[in-house]
């Protein structure tokens, strides 16, 4: 009986061996490598992909002995979904490792330490519109309106006065109004009147002195009120951390940990597919600030002097980046081993220096 079973097994093996050998000789299908463009980790240079994450992957993949092709995704959310469903074999970008993602995909060992920072415009709170709004909220515009009415009334009264008592005063009304308006505004804006005749002796001089005091008071009031509002705007619009964003709209990238963090903090958010669009929203006033990965914001601000942006505050919510793969992927262990080898050999430090400069 055992001899018959052994003979049947040998016959079956002989029949299947050509197919098994052929499959073993066939090369593995190319890996689908999902990417999300996010400089300086993934960038497009013409039709070629580059960046720190791409360079690191291309250094490691020859050691795995696999061919690959890139598949680009428009948002981080789409990339994670494709990885979780197995549509891509590896997700290559600055992908933050967190619990919610680790429940759906496998991660390699971390290869980069990151975190979050805030980007604002360099001219935040300095616009003319902000100043007018601040003056209005403080009630100064109403006071300015009263000052304007007083200036008009003083111009008319001074015109009547000079036409009555000064023989050299212009006879045409428009010339007289213009002359009186110039006199009134000289006093109101500089505290110094133009040269005028003293028509009433010592009484006239006292009257002129009182008028100068009123002009100086008006000038001081306008100057102090504008300075006060500008100082207040500078303080209230200064953003250095999350606490300064509680009543403002914040830009975040779709599907990122920054989006989850902002929502957990109760911030009002506006989502964007990419950082370029988020910066456009910042410049156009759709959002007051952007929360994103610190190295991404720092690289963008360094390489894009226009439009004027700046990265403010300290790094918060520190995290780590890794490559993501579908659950139970056979590539997770060998890719992690090659990553550890690249770190021990200093290859990752070299790439960091290439894209971020030497550590300070």
One Martini backbone bead per residue (centre of mass of N, CA, C, O) as a GRO file, in nm:
protein
  360
    1UNK     BB    1   0.060   0.061  -0.023
    2UNK     BB    2   0.300   0.258   0.014
    3UNK     BB    3   0.406   0.215  -0.270
    4UNK     BB    4   0.164   0.330  -0.420
    5UNK     BB    5   0.174   0.618  -0.295
    6UNK     BB    6   0.460   0.685  -0.385
    7UNK     BB    7   0.405   0.648  -0.688
    8UNK     BB    8   0.182   0.863  -0.714
    9UNK     BB    9   0.350   1.104  -0.615
   10UNK     BB   10   0.571   1.084  -0.830
   11UNK     BB   11   0.382   1.120  -1.074
   12UNK     BB   12   0.266   1.399  -0.990
   13UNK     BB   13   0.541   1.543  -0.977
   14UNK     BB   14   0.618   1.493  -1.274
   15UNK     BB   15   0.371   1.651  -1.394
   16UNK     BB   16   0.421   1.936  -1.221
   17UNK     BB   17   0.718   2.030  -1.247
   18UNK     BB   18   0.717   2.221  -1.498
   19UNK     BB   19   0.530   2.434  -1.367
   20UNK     BB   20   0.698   2.494  -1.116
   21UNK     BB   21   0.955   2.580  -1.267
   22UNK     BB   22   0.829   2.807  -1.433
   23UNK     BB   23   0.734   2.980  -1.193
   24UNK     BB   24   1.018   3.012  -1.065
   25UNK     BB   25   1.136   3.160  -1.331
   26UNK     BB   26   0.944   3.376  -1.296
   27UNK     BB   27   0.907   3.688  -1.254
   28UNK     BB   28   0.815   3.918  -1.054
   29UNK     BB   29   0.600   4.143  -1.008
   30UNK     BB   30   0.571   4.457  -1.001
   31UNK     BB   31   0.575   4.704  -0.788
   32UNK     BB   32   0.344   4.909  -0.620
   33UNK     BB   33   0.430   5.251  -0.573
   34UNK     BB   34   0.317   5.475  -0.355
   35UNK     BB   35   0.266   5.836  -0.397
   36UNK     BB   36   0.322   6.164  -0.236
   37UNK     BB   37   0.352   6.486  -0.304
   38UNK     BB   38   0.613   6.614  -0.061
   39UNK     BB   39   0.816   6.834  -0.001
   40UNK     BB   40   1.131   6.670   0.015
   41UNK     BB   41   1.030   6.360  -0.019
   42UNK     BB   42   0.836   6.429  -0.273
   43UNK     BB   43   0.929   6.491  -0.616
   44UNK     BB   44   0.913   6.681  -0.922
   45UNK     BB   45   1.136   6.630  -1.215
   46UNK     BB   46   0.942   6.652  -1.432
   47UNK     BB   47   0.907   6.299  -1.485
   48UNK     BB   48   1.068   6.278  -1.215
   49UNK     BB   49   1.135   6.125  -0.916
   50UNK     BB   50   1.204   6.271  -0.596
   51UNK     BB   51   1.366   6.261  -0.288
   52UNK     BB   52   1.414   6.124   0.013
   53UNK     BB   53   1.216   5.881  -0.006
   54UNK     BB   54   1.292   5.794  -0.294
   55UNK     BB   55   1.595   5.755  -0.254
   56UNK     BB   56   1.569   5.543  -0.037
   57UNK     BB   57   1.411   5.334  -0.198
   58UNK     BB   58   1.622   5.313  -0.440
   59UNK     BB   59   1.846   5.198  -0.245
   60UNK     BB   60   1.678   4.933  -0.145
   61UNK     BB   61   1.545   4.765  -0.382
   62UNK     BB   62   1.794   4.604  -0.493
   63UNK     BB   63   1.812   4.424  -0.226
   64UNK     BB   64   1.521   4.285  -0.302
   65UNK     BB   65   1.489   4.210  -0.612
   66UNK     BB   66   1.288   4.439  -0.738
   67UNK     BB   67   1.042   4.562  -0.920
   68UNK     BB   68   0.895   4.888  -1.024
   69UNK     BB   69   0.612   5.123  -0.982
   70UNK     BB   70   0.459   5.424  -0.997
   71UNK     BB   71   0.188   5.570  -0.787
   72UNK     BB   72  -0.010   5.845  -0.788
   73UNK     BB   73  -0.138   6.063  -0.528
   74UNK     BB   74  -0.338   6.338  -0.408
   75UNK     BB   75  -0.358   6.196  -0.121
   76UNK     BB   76  -0.304   6.046   0.176
   77UNK     BB   77  -0.570   5.897   0.199
   78UNK     BB   78  -0.550   5.743  -0.072
   79UNK     BB   79  -0.286   5.596  -0.006
   80UNK     BB   80  -0.383   5.439   0.244
   81UNK     BB   81  -0.620   5.294   0.110
   82UNK     BB   82  -0.451   5.145  -0.106
   83UNK     BB   83  -0.278   4.990   0.097
   84UNK     BB   84  -0.503   4.845   0.261
   85UNK     BB   85  -0.622   4.704  -0.018
   86UNK     BB   86  -0.357   4.629  -0.213
   87UNK     BB   87  -0.294   4.827  -0.463
   88UNK     BB   88  -0.038   4.867  -0.297
   89UNK     BB   89   0.283   4.768  -0.166
   90UNK     BB   90   0.401   5.071  -0.126
   91UNK     BB   91   0.445   5.357   0.084
   92UNK     BB   92   0.597   5.669  -0.038
   93UNK     BB   93   0.659   5.891   0.228
   94UNK     BB   94   0.570   6.112   0.490
   95UNK     BB   95   0.456   5.872   0.702
   96UNK     BB   96   0.277   5.862   0.976
   97UNK     BB   97   0.292   5.694   1.279
   98UNK     BB   98  -0.011   5.536   1.391
   99UNK     BB   99  -0.272   5.369   1.518
  100UNK     BB  100  -0.490   5.387   1.293
  101UNK     BB  101  -0.293   5.287   1.070
  102UNK     BB  102  -0.180   5.022   1.211
  103UNK     BB  103  -0.469   4.877   1.183
  104UNK     BB  104  -0.435   4.868   0.842
  105UNK     BB  105  -0.119   4.875   0.841
  106UNK     BB  106   0.213   4.832   0.774
  107UNK     BB  107   0.529   4.908   0.931
  108UNK     BB  108   0.818   5.020   0.943
  109UNK     BB  109   1.076   5.139   1.048
  110UNK     BB  110   1.180   5.424   1.136
  111UNK     BB  111   1.349   5.713   0.936
  112UNK     BB  112   1.195   5.972   1.073
  113UNK     BB  113   1.185   6.277   1.255
  114UNK     BB  114   0.901   6.460   1.350
  115UNK     BB  115   0.628   6.704   1.312
  116UNK     BB  116   0.477   7.010   1.412
  117UNK     BB  117   0.378   7.320   1.247
  118UNK     BB  118   0.352   7.674   1.172
  119UNK     BB  119   0.197   7.875   0.917
  120UNK     BB  120   0.243   8.212   0.803
  121UNK     BB  121   0.219   8.533   0.734
  122UNK     BB  122   0.429   8.811   0.730
  123UNK     BB  123   0.156   9.022   0.706
  124UNK     BB  124   0.011   8.974   0.963
  125UNK     BB  125  -0.197   9.243   1.059
  126UNK     BB  126  -0.092   9.494   0.834
  127UNK     BB  127  -0.336   9.590   0.706
  128UNK     BB  128  -0.557   9.836   0.624
  129UNK     BB  129  -0.816   9.680   0.689
  130UNK     BB  130  -0.739   9.609   0.983
  131UNK     BB  131  -0.719   9.901   1.085
  132UNK     BB  132  -1.008   9.994   1.027
  133UNK     BB  133  -1.143   9.772   1.195
  134UNK     BB  134  -1.008   9.849   1.463
  135UNK     BB  135  -1.113  10.142   1.479
  136UNK     BB  136  -1.411  10.063   1.476
  137UNK     BB  137  -1.419   9.873   1.727
  138UNK     BB  138  -1.303  10.120   1.918
  139UNK     BB  139  -1.459  10.402   1.811
  140UNK     BB  140  -1.279  10.607   1.636
  141UNK     BB  141  -1.442  10.674   1.377
  142UNK     BB  142  -1.655  10.847   1.519
  143UNK     BB  143  -1.455  11.061   1.619
  144UNK     BB  144  -1.350  11.138   1.337
  145UNK     BB  145  -1.619  11.246   1.233
  146UNK     BB  146  -1.635  11.482   1.435
  147UNK     BB  147  -1.371  11.614   1.349
  148UNK     BB  148  -1.460  11.667   1.057
  149UNK     BB  149  -1.698  11.856   1.127
  150UNK     BB  150  -1.525  12.068   1.274
  151UNK     BB  151  -1.345  12.140   1.031
  152UNK     BB  152  -1.572  12.242   0.851
  153UNK     BB  153  -1.681  12.458   1.045
  154UNK     BB  154  -1.411  12.612   1.076
  155UNK     BB  155  -1.379  12.688   0.779
  156UNK     BB  156  -1.636  12.857   0.749
  157UNK     BB  157  -1.590  13.057   0.983
  158UNK     BB  158  -1.310  13.162   0.885
  159UNK     BB  159  -1.413  13.277   0.622
  160UNK     BB  160  -1.610  13.484   0.737
  161UNK     BB  161  -1.409  13.634   0.915
  162UNK     BB  162  -1.198  13.720   0.695
  163UNK     BB  163  -1.401  13.869   0.505
  164UNK     BB  164  -1.472  14.085   0.729
  165UNK     BB  165  -1.152  14.170   0.847
  166UNK     BB  166  -0.986  14.096   0.574
  167UNK     BB  167  -0.885  14.267   0.295
  168UNK     BB  168  -0.680  14.029   0.171
  169UNK     BB  169  -0.889  13.836   0.133
  170UNK     BB  170  -1.039  13.636  -0.063
  171UNK     BB  171  -1.337  13.682  -0.254
  172UNK     BB  172  -1.355  13.406  -0.345
  173UNK     BB  173  -1.495  13.133  -0.214
  174UNK     BB  174  -1.303  12.904  -0.306
  175UNK     BB  175  -1.045  13.051  -0.212
  176UNK     BB  176  -1.131  13.090   0.085
  177UNK     BB  177  -1.182  12.796   0.161
  178UNK     BB  178  -0.899  12.692   0.092
  179UNK     BB  179  -0.744  12.874   0.291
  180UNK     BB  180  -0.892  12.781   0.551
  181UNK     BB  181  -0.836  12.478   0.525
  182UNK     BB  182  -0.531  12.501   0.540
  183UNK     BB  183  -0.520  12.626   0.821
  184UNK     BB  184  -0.670  12.406   0.979
  185UNK     BB  185  -0.487  12.161   0.890
  186UNK     BB  186  -0.221  12.268   0.999
  187UNK     BB  187  -0.308  12.256   1.294
  188UNK     BB  188  -0.420  11.953   1.306
  189UNK     BB  189  -0.137  11.808   1.188
  190UNK     BB  190   0.107  12.011   1.333
  191UNK     BB  191   0.045  12.268   1.531
  192UNK     BB  192   0.087  12.478   1.282
  193UNK     BB  193   0.050  12.782   1.156
  194UNK     BB  194   0.020  12.990   0.932
  195UNK     BB  195   0.074  13.294   0.838
  196UNK     BB  196  -0.089  13.559   1.028
  197UNK     BB  197  -0.286  13.802   1.102
  198UNK     BB  198  -0.328  14.043   1.365
  199UNK     BB  199  -0.648  14.191   1.421
  200UNK     BB  200  -0.670  14.189   1.779
  201UNK     BB  201  -0.421  14.160   1.923
  202UNK     BB  202  -0.417  14.008   2.222
  203UNK     BB  203  -0.678  13.854   2.165
  204UNK     BB  204  -0.582  13.712   1.907
  205UNK     BB  205  -0.345  13.556   2.035
  206UNK     BB  206  -0.511  13.388   2.230
  207UNK     BB  207  -0.687  13.255   2.016
  208UNK     BB  208  -0.450  13.120   1.864
  209UNK     BB  209  -0.350  12.954   2.105
  210UNK     BB  210  -0.607  12.786   2.146
  211UNK     BB  211  -0.606  12.664   1.860
  212UNK     BB  212  -0.337  12.514   1.894
  213UNK     BB  213  -0.425  12.328   2.124
  214UNK     BB  214  -0.647  12.185   1.964
  215UNK     BB  215  -0.462  12.077   1.740
  216UNK     BB  216  -0.274  11.909   1.923
  217UNK     BB  217  -0.499  11.728   2.039
  218UNK     BB  218  -0.586  11.601   1.774
  219UNK     BB  219  -0.313  11.483   1.694
  220UNK     BB  220  -0.275  11.308   1.949
  221UNK     BB  221  -0.530  11.137   1.919
  222UNK     BB  222  -0.477  11.009   1.645
  223UNK     BB  223  -0.199  10.888   1.705
  224UNK     BB  224  -0.275  10.714   1.957
  225UNK     BB  225  -0.502  10.544   1.826
  226UNK     BB  226  -0.338  10.413   1.601
  227UNK     BB  227  -0.118  10.290   1.781
  228UNK     BB  228  -0.304  10.117   1.956
  229UNK     BB  229  -0.425   9.942   1.730
  230UNK     BB  230  -0.158   9.833   1.613
  231UNK     BB  231  -0.068   9.693   1.874
  232UNK     BB  232  -0.312   9.509   1.906
  233UNK     BB  233  -0.284   9.363   1.634
  234UNK     BB  234  -0.001   9.250   1.686
  235UNK     BB  235  -0.086   9.076   1.935
  236UNK     BB  236  -0.348   8.921   1.828
  237UNK     BB  237  -0.184   8.813   1.550
  238UNK     BB  238   0.006   8.648   1.712
  239UNK     BB  239   0.171   8.339   1.619
  240UNK     BB  240   0.303   8.045   1.831
  241UNK     BB  241   0.039   7.856   1.865
  242UNK     BB  242  -0.246   7.685   1.930
  243UNK     BB  243  -0.371   7.905   2.123
  244UNK     BB  244  -0.381   8.121   1.867
  245UNK     BB  245  -0.627   7.933   1.698
  246UNK     BB  246  -0.920   7.918   1.827
  247UNK     BB  247  -1.050   8.177   1.629
  248UNK     BB  248  -0.940   8.022   1.368
  249UNK     BB  249  -0.855   7.936   1.045
  250UNK     BB  250  -0.727   7.617   0.937
  251UNK     BB  251  -0.486   7.460   0.746
  252UNK     BB  252  -0.509   7.133   0.588
  253UNK     BB  253  -0.436   6.813   0.496
  254UNK     BB  254  -0.570   6.556   0.351
  255UNK     BB  255  -0.543   6.276   0.565
  256UNK     BB  256  -0.394   6.385   0.809
  257UNK     BB  257  -0.279   6.422   1.129
  258UNK     BB  258  -0.344   6.726   1.136
  259UNK     BB  259  -0.645   6.701   1.093
  260UNK     BB  260  -0.704   6.534   1.346
  261UNK     BB  261  -0.580   6.728   1.551
  262UNK     BB  262  -0.755   6.982   1.491
  263UNK     BB  263  -1.026   6.844   1.558
  264UNK     BB  264  -0.954   6.766   1.853
  265UNK     BB  265  -0.902   7.084   1.924
  266UNK     BB  266  -1.148   7.251   1.781
  267UNK     BB  267  -1.077   7.349   1.505
  268UNK     BB  268  -1.105   7.543   1.229
  269UNK     BB  269  -1.121   7.392   0.906
  270UNK     BB  270  -0.923   7.365   0.593
  271UNK     BB  271  -0.900   7.165   0.317
  272UNK     BB  272  -0.620   7.019   0.129
  273UNK     BB  273  -0.440   6.844  -0.116
  274UNK     BB  274  -0.205   7.067  -0.090
  275UNK     BB  275   0.032   7.301  -0.010
  276UNK     BB  276  -0.011   7.504  -0.238
  277UNK     BB  277  -0.313   7.546  -0.177
  278UNK     BB  278  -0.280   7.634   0.116
  279UNK     BB  279  -0.111   7.888   0.054
  280UNK     BB  280  -0.323   8.026  -0.115
  281UNK     BB  281  -0.526   8.045   0.123
  282UNK     BB  282  -0.342   8.221   0.299
  283UNK     BB  283  -0.304   8.463   0.102
  284UNK     BB  284  -0.632   8.496   0.052
  285UNK     BB  285  -0.772   8.450   0.356
  286UNK     BB  286  -0.902   8.166   0.428
  287UNK     BB  287  -0.655   8.146   0.619
  288UNK     BB  288  -0.428   8.199   0.895
  289UNK     BB  289  -0.317   7.897   0.896
  290UNK     BB  290  -0.076   7.618   0.899
  291UNK     BB  291  -0.085   7.266   0.949
  292UNK     BB  292   0.222   7.072   0.948
  293UNK     BB  293   0.494   6.939   0.862
  294UNK     BB  294   0.783   7.071   0.953
  295UNK     BB  295   0.981   7.000   0.713
  296UNK     BB  296   0.786   7.096   0.490
  297UNK     BB  297   0.757   7.393   0.576
  298UNK     BB  298   1.057   7.468   0.585
  299UNK     BB  299   1.116   7.403   0.288
  300UNK     BB  300   0.911   7.592   0.160
  301UNK     BB  301   1.006   7.862   0.285
  302UNK     BB  302   1.299   7.840   0.165
  303UNK     BB  303   1.200   7.791  -0.157
  304UNK     BB  304   0.955   8.029  -0.101
  305UNK     BB  305   0.972   8.365  -0.084
  306UNK     BB  306   0.728   8.347  -0.290
  307UNK     BB  307   0.525   8.389  -0.086
  308UNK     BB  308   0.498   8.535   0.222
  309UNK     BB  309   0.642   8.321   0.465
  310UNK     BB  310   0.622   8.151   0.794
  311UNK     BB  311   0.771   7.970   1.059
  312UNK     BB  312   0.622   7.900   1.374
  313UNK     BB  313   0.725   7.799   1.646
  314UNK     BB  314   0.725   7.503   1.786
  315UNK     BB  315   0.755   7.184   1.805
  316UNK     BB  316   0.484   6.945   1.777
  317UNK     BB  317   0.387   6.640   1.786
  318UNK     BB  318   0.582   6.412   1.777
  319UNK     BB  319   0.714   6.200   1.510
  320UNK     BB  320   0.710   5.923   1.268
  321UNK     BB  321   0.851   5.778   0.979
  322UNK     BB  322   0.718   5.542   0.729
  323UNK     BB  323   0.664   5.262   0.562
  324UNK     BB  324   0.388   5.121   0.386
  325UNK     BB  325   0.188   4.816   0.415
  326UNK     BB  326   0.024   4.559   0.389
  327UNK     BB  327  -0.107   4.328   0.559
  328UNK     BB  328   0.117   4.070   0.578
  329UNK     BB  329   0.363   4.148   0.433
  330UNK     BB  330   0.659   4.005   0.300
  331UNK     BB  331   0.821   4.297   0.293
  332UNK     BB  332   0.852   4.414   0.578
  333UNK     BB  333   1.104   4.276   0.689
  334UNK     BB  334   1.319   4.326   0.464
  335UNK     BB  335   1.282   4.637   0.461
  336UNK     BB  336   1.359   4.684   0.755
  337UNK     BB  337   1.644   4.567   0.741
  338UNK     BB  338   1.745   4.771   0.526
  339UNK     BB  339   1.692   5.024   0.691
  340UNK     BB  340   1.881   4.957   0.926
  341UNK     BB  341   2.132   4.943   0.748
  342UNK     BB  342   2.119   5.238   0.644
  343UNK     BB  343   2.146   5.368   0.920
  344UNK     BB  344   2.416   5.234   1.013
  345UNK     BB  345   2.567   5.351   0.738
  346UNK     BB  346   2.452   5.665   0.698
  347UNK     BB  347   2.244   5.714   0.460
  348UNK     BB  348   2.020   5.883   0.596
  349UNK     BB  349   2.201   6.120   0.683
  350UNK     BB  350   2.284   6.199   0.396
  351UNK     BB  351   1.998   6.269   0.296
  352UNK     BB  352   1.937   6.485   0.503
  353UNK     BB  353   2.168   6.674   0.420
  354UNK     BB  354   2.082   6.711   0.124
  355UNK     BB  355   1.781   6.842   0.208
  356UNK     BB  356   1.863   7.008   0.507
  357UNK     BB  357   2.138   6.992   0.589
  358UNK     BB  358   2.339   7.045   0.829
  359UNK     BB  359   2.355   7.000   1.145
  360UNK     BB  360   2.342   7.230   1.433
   0.00000   0.00000   0.00000
